Amino acid sequence: MKFQYVFLLFVVLMTSTIGVKNQVIASVWNPIKDVNDPHVIDIAKYAVTEQDKKAKLNLKLDKVISGETKVEVGTTYCLNISASDNIVSNKYNVVVLEKKHFRNLTSFVPLQG
C-alpha cells in the first residue's frame, strides 16, 4: 500500500515537472514568418480598430512590418505596424492577446524614429 502512494506521488511530480518544462519552452517569442498571413493582418486590424475606439482616432492599417508570437495561456502577438490617418503614416508597436474566441489589445505605442 505504501509503495502505491510513493509511486502515485512520483507520477504526479513527474507530470507536473513536464508541464512546467513545456510552459517555459512555449513562452519563447517566435518570429512570424509570413506577416501577410490573413490571420496576422486580422490581428493588426483588430488592434487599430480598438485603438481608434479608445483614442477616438481614425487610423487605418497600412501594413504589418514585422512580428512575433508567444504561446502561454493564449497566443500573444507583438506586431510592428504602419497605420495612417489619411494624412500621416506612423509606425506602432501593438500587442494583442488572443484566446479561443477572445482578443484583447494590451498595448499600442508609437515607434520612435
Secondary structure, DSSP 8 states (H G I E B T S, - for coil): -HHHHHHHHHHHHHHHHHHHHHHHHHTS-EE-S-TT-HHHHHHHHHHHHHHHHHHT---EEEEEEEEEEEESSSEEEEEEEEEE-SS-EEEEEEEEEEETTEEEEEEEEE---
